Amino acid sequence: QVQLVESGGGLVQPGGSLRLSCAASGSIFSIYVWGWYRQAPGKQRELVAGIIGSGNPSYSDNVKGRFTLSRYNANNTVSLQMNSLKPEDTAIYYCQMNERGHTYWGQGTQVTVAS
């Protein structure tokens, strides 16, 4: 059984930074795709950053230049460094990964940007 555990959410002032982490555990052979999604109240879940294989990360336009996704293959983890946070970044953030054709989701971590 594969599990994803996220950490690092919290309350931060506008302009501040947070770093989210997601660790995968269980029967894992090779993680192919990592993604960070978020869902704000009343809105659909959206992809904010992702990486496929050994390629470069890609970002949605509304976080490009502020968020950085990093993957660490040695310990099956991925992080999302979020800088210059804005109130509109407030959401529950989920990590997702695809491994051998199966998609897994983390439980979500709340990020609140408010003064």
N, CA, C and O atoms as a GROMACS GRO file, in nm:
protein
  460
    1GLN      N    1   0.085  -0.119   0.000
    1GLN     CA    2   0.000   0.000   0.000
    1GLN      C    3   0.088   0.124   0.000
    1GLN      O    4   0.185   0.132   0.076
    2VAL      N    5   0.054   0.219  -0.086
    2VAL     CA    6   0.132   0.342  -0.098
    2VAL      C    7   0.060   0.454  -0.025
    2VAL      O    8  -0.062   0.469  -0.037
    3GLN      N    9   0.134   0.532   0.048
    3GLN     CA   10   0.079   0.648   0.117
    3GLN      C   11   0.161   0.771   0.087
    3GLN      O   12   0.283   0.764   0.070
    4LEU      N   13   0.091   0.884   0.080
    4LEU     CA   14   0.157   1.014   0.066
    4LEU      C   15   0.124   1.096   0.190
    4LEU      O   16   0.008   1.107   0.229
    5VAL      N   17   0.225   1.151   0.251
    5VAL     CA   18   0.206   1.232   0.371
    5VAL      C   19   0.264   1.370   0.346
    5VAL      O   20   0.382   1.385   0.315
    6GLU      N   21   0.179   1.471   0.360
    6GLU     CA   22   0.221   1.609   0.337
    6GLU      C   23   0.248   1.678   0.470
    6GLU      O   24   0.195   1.640   0.575
    7SER      N   25   0.332   1.780   0.463
    7SER     CA   26   0.359   1.862   0.580
    7SER      C   27   0.400   2.001   0.534
    7SER      O   28   0.435   2.022   0.418
    8GLY      N   29   0.395   2.096   0.629
    8GLY     CA   30   0.448   2.228   0.601
    8GLY      C   31   0.346   2.338   0.582
    8GLY      O   32   0.384   2.453   0.564
    9GLY      N   33   0.218   2.307   0.584
    9GLY     CA   34   0.118   2.412   0.568
    9GLY      C   35   0.110   2.500   0.692
    9GLY      O   36   0.175   2.473   0.793
   10GLY      N   37   0.030   2.605   0.683
   10GLY     CA   38   0.013   2.693   0.797
   10GLY      C   39  -0.038   2.828   0.757
   10GLY      O   40  -0.086   2.849   0.646
   11LEU      N   41  -0.028   2.921   0.852
   11LEU     CA   42  -0.072   3.059   0.832
   11LEU      C   43   0.050   3.147   0.808
   11LEU      O   44   0.148   3.139   0.883
   12VAL      N   45   0.045   3.228   0.707
   12VAL     CA   46   0.156   3.317   0.675
   12VAL      C   47   0.100   3.450   0.626
   12VAL      O   48  -0.009   3.455   0.569
   13GLN      N   49   0.175   3.557   0.650
   13GLN     CA   50   0.133   3.689   0.604
   13GLN      C   51   0.160   3.705   0.455
   13GLN      O   52   0.248   3.638   0.400
   14PRO      N   53   0.085   3.793   0.390
   14PRO     CA   54   0.115   3.820   0.249
   14PRO      C   55   0.261   3.860   0.230
   14PRO      O   56   0.316   3.938   0.308
   15GLY      N   57   0.320   3.804   0.125
   15GLY     CA   58   0.462   3.829   0.100
   15GLY      C   59   0.554   3.727   0.164
   15GLY      O   60   0.673   3.724   0.135
   16GLY      N   61   0.500   3.645   0.251
   16GLY     CA   62   0.581   3.546   0.320
   16GLY      C   63   0.603   3.420   0.239
   16GLY      O   64   0.564   3.411   0.123
   17SER      N   65   0.667   3.324   0.304
   17SER     CA   66   0.704   3.200   0.237
   17SER      C   67   0.664   3.079   0.321
   17SER      O   68   0.657   3.086   0.444
   18LEU      N   69   0.638   2.970   0.251
   18LEU     CA   70   0.615   2.841   0.314
   18LEU      C   71   0.677   2.734   0.225
   18LEU      O   72   0.691   2.752   0.104
   19ARG      N   73   0.714   2.625   0.287
   19ARG     CA   74   0.766   2.512   0.212
   19ARG      C   75   0.686   2.388   0.247
   19ARG      O   76   0.683   2.344   0.362
   20LEU      N   77   0.621   2.332   0.147
   20LEU     CA   78   0.546   2.209   0.164
   20LEU      C   79   0.633   2.089   0.125
   20LEU      O   80   0.714   2.098   0.033
   21SER      N   81   0.613   1.980   0.195
   21SER     CA   82   0.682   1.856   0.161
   21SER      C   83   0.582   1.743   0.150
   21SER      O   84   0.476   1.744   0.214
   22CYS      N   85   0.615   1.645   0.068
   22CYS     CA   86   0.530   1.528   0.051
   22CYS      C   87   0.621   1.406   0.041
   22CYS      O   88   0.711   1.401  -0.042
   23ALA      N   89   0.596   1.309   0.127
   23ALA     CA   90   0.678   1.188   0.129
   23ALA      C   91   0.592   1.068   0.094
   23ALA      O   92   0.484   1.049   0.148
   24ALA      N   93   0.642   0.988   0.004
   24ALA     CA   94   0.573   0.865  -0.036
   24ALA      C   95   0.636   0.746   0.034
   24ALA      O   96   0.758   0.737   0.045
   25SER      N   97   0.553   0.657   0.081
   25SER     CA   98   0.601   0.536   0.146
   25SER      C   99   0.519   0.417   0.100
   25SER      O  100   0.409   0.431   0.047
   26GLY      N  101   0.576   0.299   0.121
   26GLY     CA  102   0.506   0.178   0.080
   26GLY      C  103   0.581   0.108  -0.030
   26GLY      O  104   0.702   0.124  -0.046
   27SER      N  105   0.508   0.030  -0.106
   27SER     CA  106   0.566  -0.049  -0.213
   27SER      C  107   0.582   0.038  -0.337
   27SER      O  108   0.492   0.048  -0.421
   28ILE      N  109   0.698   0.101  -0.347
   28ILE     CA  110   0.725   0.195  -0.457
   28ILE      C  111   0.842   0.146  -0.538
   28ILE      O  112   0.947   0.111  -0.483
   29PHE      N  113   0.825   0.144  -0.669
   29PHE     CA  114   0.935   0.105  -0.756
   29PHE      C  115   1.000   0.227  -0.819
   29PHE      O  116   1.120   0.248  -0.806
   30SER      N  117   0.919   0.307  -0.888
   30SER     CA  118   0.973   0.426  -0.954
   30SER      C  119   0.861   0.526  -0.977
   30SER      O  120   0.765   0.499  -1.050
   31ILE      N  121   0.873   0.641  -0.913
   31ILE     CA  122   0.771   0.744  -0.927
   31ILE      C  123   0.793   0.819  -1.058
   31ILE      O  124   0.902   0.871  -1.083
   32TYR      N  125   0.690   0.823  -1.141
   32TYR     CA  126   0.703   0.886  -1.272
   32TYR      C  127   0.658   1.032  -1.272
   32TYR      O  128   0.725   1.118  -1.330
   33VAL      N  129   0.547   1.059  -1.210
   33VAL     CA  130   0.490   1.194  -1.212
   33VAL      C  131   0.463   1.240  -1.069
   33VAL      O  132   0.410   1.166  -0.986
   34TRP      N  133   0.502   1.362  -1.043
   34TRP     CA  134   0.466   1.430  -0.918
   34TRP      C  135   0.387   1.554  -0.956
   34TRP      O  136   0.413   1.619  -1.058
   35GLY      N  137   0.289   1.586  -0.872
   35GLY     CA  138   0.215   1.709  -0.894
   35GLY      C  139   0.170   1.769  -0.763
   35GLY      O  140   0.143   1.698  -0.666
   36TRP      N  141   0.161   1.902  -0.761
   36TRP     CA  142   0.101   1.974  -0.649
   36TRP      C  143  -0.026   2.040  -0.701
   36TRP      O  144  -0.024   2.111  -0.802
   37TYR      N  145  -0.136   2.016  -0.632
   37TYR     CA  146  -0.264   2.074  -0.665
   37TYR      C  147  -0.311   2.158  -0.546
   37TYR      O  148  -0.262   2.144  -0.434
   38ARG      N  149  -0.408   2.244  -0.573
   38ARG     CA  150  -0.470   2.317  -0.462
   38ARG      C  151  -0.618   2.335  -0.491
   38ARG      O  152  -0.663   2.336  -0.605
   39GLN      N  153  -0.692   2.348  -0.382
   39GLN     CA  154  -0.836   2.370  -0.394
   39GLN      C  155  -0.878   2.474  -0.292
   39GLN      O  156  -0.868   2.454  -0.171
   40ALA      N  157  -0.926   2.586  -0.343
   40ALA     CA  158  -0.977   2.693  -0.258
   40ALA      C  159  -1.127   2.670  -0.237
   40ALA      O  160  -1.191   2.602  -0.318
   41PRO      N  161  -1.183   2.727  -0.131
   41PRO     CA  162  -1.326   2.709  -0.104
   41PRO      C  163  -1.411   2.754  -0.222
   41PRO      O  164  -1.393   2.864  -0.274
   42GLY      N  165  -1.502   2.668  -0.263
   42GLY     CA  166  -1.592   2.702  -0.372
   42GLY      C  167  -1.532   2.693  -0.511
   42GLY      O  168  -1.597   2.728  -0.609
   43LYS      N  169  -1.407   2.646  -0.520
   43LYS     CA  170  -1.340   2.638  -0.650
   43LYS      C  171  -1.298   2.494  -0.678
   43LYS      O  172  -1.291   2.409  -0.589
   44GLN      N  173  -1.272   2.469  -0.806
   44GLN     CA  174  -1.224   2.338  -0.844
   44GLN      C  175  -1.077   2.320  -0.809
   44GLN      O  176  -1.002   2.417  -0.796
   45ARG      N  177  -1.039   2.197  -0.793
   45ARG     CA  178  -0.898   2.168  -0.768
   45ARG      C  179  -0.818   2.200  -0.894
   45ARG      O  180  -0.859   2.165  -1.005
   46GLU      N  181  -0.705   2.267  -0.875
   46GLU     CA  182  -0.623   2.306  -0.989
   46GLU      C  183  -0.479   2.261  -0.970
   46GLU      O  184  -0.429   2.253  -0.858
   47LEU      N  185  -0.415   2.231  -1.082
   47LEU     CA  186  -0.274   2.194  -1.080
   47LEU      C  187  -0.190   2.320  -1.073
   47LEU      O  188  -0.208   2.411  -1.154
   48VAL      N  189  -0.098   2.326  -0.978
   48VAL     CA  190  -0.011   2.444  -0.969
   48VAL      C  191   0.131   2.413  -1.012
   48VAL      O  192   0.201   2.502  -1.061
   49ALA      N  193   0.176   2.290  -0.996
   49ALA     CA  194   0.312   2.255  -1.036
   49ALA      C  195   0.321   2.105  -1.058
   49ALA      O  196   0.252   2.027  -0.991
   50GLY      N  197   0.405   2.065  -1.152
   50GLY     CA  198   0.419   1.922  -1.179
   50GLY      C  199   0.551   1.892  -1.244
   50GLY      O  200   0.617   1.979  -1.300
   51ILE      N  201   0.590   1.764  -1.237
   51ILE     CA  202   0.713   1.721  -1.301
   51ILE      C  203   0.693   1.580  -1.351
   51ILE      O  204   0.637   1.495  -1.281
   52ILE      N  205   0.739   1.554  -1.472
   52ILE     CA  206   0.726   1.423  -1.534
   52ILE      C  207   0.864   1.365  -1.557
   52ILE      O  208   0.948   1.427  -1.622
   53GLY      N  209   0.887   1.248  -1.504
   53GLY     CA  210   1.015   1.183  -1.521
   53GLY      C  211   1.130   1.270  -1.474
   53GLY      O  212   1.125   1.330  -1.366
   54SER      N  213   1.233   1.278  -1.557
   54SER     CA  214   1.350   1.359  -1.524
   54SER      C  215   1.343   1.496  -1.588
   54SER      O  216   1.444   1.566  -1.597
   55GLY      N  217   1.225   1.535  -1.634
   55GLY     CA  218   1.212   1.665  -1.698
   55GLY      C  219   1.213   1.780  -1.600
   55GLY      O  220   1.228   1.761  -1.480
   56ASN      N  221   1.196   1.899  -1.653
   56ASN     CA  222   1.190   2.019  -1.570
   56ASN      C  223   1.048   2.039  -1.518
   56ASN      O  224   0.952   2.001  -1.584
   57PRO      N  225   1.037   2.098  -1.400
   57PRO     CA  226   0.904   2.126  -1.348
   57PRO      C  227   0.830   2.226  -1.436
   57PRO      O  228   0.891   2.310  -1.502
   58SER      N  229   0.699   2.218  -1.434
   58SER     CA  230   0.616   2.318  -1.501
   58SER      C  231   0.521   2.378  -1.397
   58SER      O  232   0.491   2.314  -1.296
   59TYR      N  233   0.476   2.499  -1.423
   59TYR     CA  234   0.397   2.573  -1.326
   59TYR      C  235   0.278   2.640  -1.393
   59TYR      O  236   0.283   2.672  -1.511
   60SER      N  237   0.173   2.659  -1.316
   60SER     CA  238   0.062   2.737  -1.367
   60SER      C  239   0.104   2.883  -1.372
   60SER      O  240   0.194   2.926  -1.300
   61ASP      N  241   0.038   2.958  -1.456
   61ASP     CA  242   0.077   3.099  -1.474
   61ASP      C  243   0.065   3.178  -1.345
   61ASP      O  244   0.144   3.270  -1.322
   62ASN      N  245  -0.030   3.145  -1.261
   62ASN     CA  246  -0.050   3.227  -1.142
   62ASN      C  247   0.050   3.199  -1.030
   62ASN      O  248   0.047   3.268  -0.927
   63VAL      N  249   0.138   3.100  -1.046
   63VAL     CA  250   0.242   3.077  -0.945
   63VAL      C  251   0.382   3.082  -1.004
   63VAL      O  252   0.481   3.077  -0.931
   64LYS      N  253   0.391   3.091  -1.135
   64LYS     CA  254   0.522   3.089  -1.201
   64LYS      C  255   0.608   3.203  -1.149
   64LYS      O  256   0.564   3.318  -1.141
   65GLY      N  257   0.732   3.170  -1.116
   65GLY     CA  258   0.824   3.270  -1.064
   65GLY      C  259   0.818   3.285  -0.913
   65GLY      O  260   0.905   3.349  -0.854
   66ARG      N  261   0.717   3.227  -0.851
   66ARG     CA  262   0.704   3.236  -0.705
   66ARG      C  263   0.717   3.100  -0.637
   66ARG      O  264   0.765   3.091  -0.524
   67PHE      N  265   0.674   2.995  -0.706
   67PHE     CA  266   0.676   2.860  -0.649
   67PHE      C  267   0.785   2.778  -0.718
   67PHE      O  268   0.811   2.796  -0.837
   68THR      N  269   0.848   2.689  -0.643
   68THR     CA  270   0.951   2.600  -0.698
   68THR      C  271   0.926   2.458  -0.650
   68THR      O  272   0.922   2.431  -0.530
   69LEU      N  273   0.910   2.368  -0.745
   69LEU     CA  274   0.895   2.226  -0.714
   69LEU      C  275   1.030   2.158  -0.723
   69LEU      O  276   1.105   2.179  -0.818
   70SER      N  277   1.060   2.076  -0.623
   70SER     CA  278   1.184   1.998  -0.624
   70SER      C  279   1.149   1.854  -0.590
   70SER      O  280   1.066   1.827  -0.503
   71ARG      N  281   1.214   1.761  -0.659
   71ARG     CA  282   1.191   1.620  -0.628
   71ARG      C  283   1.321   1.556  -0.583
   71ARG      O  284   1.429   1.592  -0.629
   72TYR      N  285   1.309   1.461  -0.492
   72TYR     CA  286   1.423   1.394  -0.433
   72TYR      C  287   1.400   1.245  -0.448
   72TYR      O  288   1.334   1.182  -0.366
   73ASN      N  289   1.455   1.191  -0.556
   73ASN     CA  290   1.428   1.052  -0.591
   73ASN      C  291   1.480   0.955  -0.485
   73ASN      O  292   1.422   0.849  -0.465
   74ALA      N  293   1.587   0.991  -0.419
   74ALA     CA  294   1.650   0.898  -0.326
   74ALA      C  295   1.557   0.860  -0.212
   74ALA      O  296   1.561   0.747  -0.163
   75ASN      N  297   1.472   0.954  -0.170
   75ASN     CA  298   1.382   0.923  -0.059
   75ASN      C  299   1.236   0.945  -0.095
   75ASN      O  300   1.152   0.962  -0.007
   76ASN      N  301   1.207   0.945  -0.224
   76ASN     CA  302   1.067   0.952  -0.271
   76ASN      C  303   0.990   1.068  -0.209
   76ASN      O  304   0.880   1.051  -0.156
   77THR      N  305   1.049   1.186  -0.218
   77THR     CA  306   0.983   1.305  -0.166
   77THR      C  307   0.981   1.415  -0.272
   77THR      O  308   1.060   1.416  -0.366
   78VAL      N  309   0.890   1.506  -0.251
   78VAL     CA  310   0.882   1.624  -0.336
   78VAL      C  311   0.848   1.743  -0.246
   78VAL      O  312   0.777   1.728  -0.147
   79SER      N  313   0.899   1.858  -0.282
   79SER     CA  314   0.869   1.977  -0.204
   79SER      C  315   0.815   2.086  -0.295
   79SER      O  316   0.833   2.083  -0.416
   80LEU      N  317   0.750   2.183  -0.233
   80LEU     CA  318   0.701   2.300  -0.304
   80LEU      C  319   0.738   2.421  -0.221
   80LEU      O  320   0.677   2.447  -0.117
   81GLN      N  321   0.837   2.495  -0.266
   81GLN     CA  322   0.877   2.619  -0.202
   81GLN      C  323   0.789   2.730  -0.256
   81GLN      O  324   0.785   2.755  -0.376
   82MET      N  325   0.718   2.798  -0.166
   82MET     CA  326   0.624   2.902  -0.208
   82MET      C  327   0.670   3.036  -0.150
   82MET      O  328   0.674   3.053  -0.028
   83ASN      N  329   0.704   3.128  -0.236
   83ASN     CA  330   0.750   3.260  -0.196
   83ASN      C  331   0.652   3.366  -0.242
   83ASN      O  332   0.566   3.342  -0.328
   84SER      N  333   0.665   3.484  -0.185
   84SER     CA  334   0.580   3.597  -0.223
   84SER      C  335   0.432   3.557  -0.223
   84SER      O  336   0.359   3.584  -0.318
   85LEU      N  337   0.393   3.494  -0.116
   85LEU     CA  338   0.256   3.441  -0.110
   85LEU      C  339   0.154   3.554  -0.107
   85LEU      O  340   0.176   3.662  -0.052
   86LYS      N  341   0.040   3.524  -0.170
   86LYS     CA  342  -0.069   3.620  -0.181
   86LYS      C  343  -0.195   3.561  -0.117
   86LYS      O  344  -0.207   3.439  -0.105
   87PRO      N  345  -0.288   3.646  -0.076
   87PRO     CA  346  -0.412   3.591  -0.018
   87PRO      C  347  -0.483   3.492  -0.110
   87PRO      O  348  -0.546   3.398  -0.064
   88GLU      N  349  -0.471   3.513  -0.239
   88GLU     CA  350  -0.537   3.422  -0.333
   88GLU      C  351  -0.468   3.287  -0.343
   88GLU      O  352  -0.519   3.198  -0.411
   89ASP      N  353  -0.356   3.269  -0.278
   89ASP     CA  354  -0.292   3.138  -0.270
   89ASP      C  355  -0.352   3.052  -0.159
   89ASP      O  356  -0.319   2.934  -0.146
   90THR      N  357  -0.441   3.110  -0.081
   90THR     CA  358  -0.505   3.036   0.027
   90THR      C  359  -0.586   2.919  -0.030
   90THR      O  360  -0.672   2.938  -0.115
   91ALA      N  361  -0.557   2.799   0.019
   91ALA     CA  362  -0.622   2.679  -0.032
   91ALA      C  363  -0.571   2.559   0.047
   91ALA      O  364  -0.478   2.569   0.127
   92ILE      N  365  -0.634   2.446   0.023
   92ILE     CA  366  -0.577   2.319   0.067
   92ILE      C  367  -0.488   2.268  -0.046
   92ILE      O  368  -0.530   2.260  -0.161
   93TYR      N  369  -0.367   2.235  -0.012
   93TYR     CA  370  -0.270   2.189  -0.110
   93TYR      C  371  -0.254   2.037  -0.100
   93TYR      O  372  -0.239   1.982   0.009
   94TYR      N  373  -0.258   1.972  -0.215
   94TYR     CA  374  -0.249   1.826  -0.222
   94TYR      C  375  -0.130   1.787  -0.310
   94TYR      O  376  -0.106   1.849  -0.414
   95CYS      N  377  -0.058   1.686  -0.268
   95CYS     CA  378   0.039   1.629  -0.359
   95CYS      C  379  -0.021   1.505  -0.424
   95CYS      O  380  -0.106   1.438  -0.367
   96GLN      N  381   0.026   1.477  -0.541
   96GLN     CA  382  -0.020   1.363  -0.619
   96GLN      C  383   0.101   1.300  -0.685
   96GLN      O  384   0.193   1.370  -0.727
   97MET      N  385   0.101   1.170  -0.695
   97MET     CA  386   0.206   1.106  -0.771
   97MET      C  387   0.149   0.988  -0.848
   97MET      O  388   0.048   0.929  -0.810
   98ASN      N  389   0.216   0.954  -0.956
   98ASN     CA  390   0.178   0.843  -1.040
   98ASN      C  391   0.294   0.745  -1.044
   98ASN      O  392   0.407   0.782  -1.074
   99GLU      N  393   0.264   0.622  -1.013
   99GLU     CA  394   0.370   0.519  -1.007
   99GLU      C  395   0.314   0.390  -1.062
   99GLU      O  396   0.218   0.334  -1.009
  100ARG      N  397   0.374   0.344  -1.167
  100ARG     CA  398   0.332   0.220  -1.236
  100ARG      C  399   0.184   0.225  -1.273
  100ARG      O  400   0.111   0.126  -1.258
  101GLY      N  401   0.142   0.340  -1.320
  101GLY     CA  402   0.006   0.355  -1.370
  101GLY      C  403  -0.099   0.383  -1.264
  101GLY      O  404  -0.217   0.400  -1.297
  102HIS      N  405  -0.059   0.389  -1.139
  102HIS     CA  406  -0.154   0.417  -1.032
  102HIS      C  407  -0.132   0.560  -0.983
  102HIS      O  408  -0.018   0.607  -0.974
  103THR      N  409  -0.242   0.627  -0.951
  103THR     CA  410  -0.236   0.764  -0.902
  103THR      C  411  -0.272   0.767  -0.755
  103THR      O  412  -0.370   0.706  -0.712
  104TYR      N  413  -0.191   0.837  -0.680
  104TYR     CA  414  -0.210   0.848  -0.535
  104TYR      C  415  -0.217   0.995  -0.496
  104TYR      O  416  -0.154   1.082  -0.557
  105TRP      N  417  -0.295   1.020  -0.391
  105TRP     CA  418  -0.312   1.157  -0.339
  105TRP      C  419  -0.276   1.162  -0.192
  105TRP      O  420  -0.297   1.067  -0.116
  106GLY      N  421  -0.221   1.276  -0.153
  106GLY     CA  422  -0.200   1.303  -0.012
  106GLY      C  423  -0.330   1.351   0.051
  106GLY      O  424  -0.431   1.370  -0.017
  107GLN      N  425  -0.325   1.370   0.182
  107GLN     CA  426  -0.446   1.406   0.256
  107GLN      C  427  -0.476   1.555   0.248
  107GLN      O  428  -0.586   1.599   0.283
  108GLY      N  429  -0.380   1.633   0.203
  108GLY     CA  430  -0.398   1.777   0.192
  108GLY      C  431  -0.344   1.850   0.314
  108GLY      O  432  -0.349   1.800   0.426
  109THR      N  433  -0.294   1.970   0.288
  109THR     CA  434  -0.246   2.056   0.397
  109THR      C  435  -0.294   2.198   0.370
  109THR      O  436  -0.287   2.248   0.258
  110GLN      N  437  -0.342   2.261   0.475
  110GLN     CA  438  -0.402   2.395   0.460
  110GLN      C  439  -0.294   2.501   0.456
  110GLN      O  440  -0.204   2.503   0.539
  111VAL      N  441  -0.305   2.589   0.358
  111VAL     CA  442  -0.221   2.708   0.350
  111VAL      C  443  -0.314   2.829   0.354
  111VAL      O  444  -0.405   2.842   0.272
  112THR      N  445  -0.289   2.917   0.450
  112THR     CA  446  -0.370   3.038   0.465
  112THR      C  447  -0.278   3.157   0.461
  112THR      O  448  -0.183   3.166   0.539
  113VAL      N  449  -0.306   3.249   0.369
  113VAL     CA  450  -0.227   3.371   0.356
  113VAL      C  451  -0.316   3.487   0.396
  113VAL      O  452  -0.411   3.522   0.326
  114ALA      N  453  -0.284   3.547   0.512
  114ALA     CA  454  -0.366   3.656   0.564
  114ALA      C  455  -0.284   3.740   0.659
  114ALA      O  456  -0.189   3.693   0.722
  115SER      N  457  -0.322   3.866   0.668
  115SER     CA  458  -0.249   3.956   0.758
  115SER      C  459  -0.316   3.962   0.895
  115SER      O  460  -0.269   4.033   0.984
   0.00000   0.00000   0.00000
